[in-house]
Amino acid sequence: MEPLISVIVPVYKVEQYLGRCVESLLAQTYENLEIILVDDGSPDNCPEICDEYQKKDSRIRVIH
């Protein structure tokens, strides 16, 4: 079994780039991956976008 790799993504006022970032991480060929999105109280739609990605893929965790 491959080791678990955690990718931590800080999220604050990056609504314009967040989708592209997460999609790029999900497209990686390494399968044993967890993506931790850390929403630091972003005032835009980032918290909602993070939550939607978490619902779609079990490898994604969101911390608000």
Secondary structure, 3 states (H helix, E strand, C coil): CCCCEEEEEEECCCHHHHHHHHHHHHCCCCCCEEEEEEECCCCCCHHHHHHHHHHHCCCEEEEC
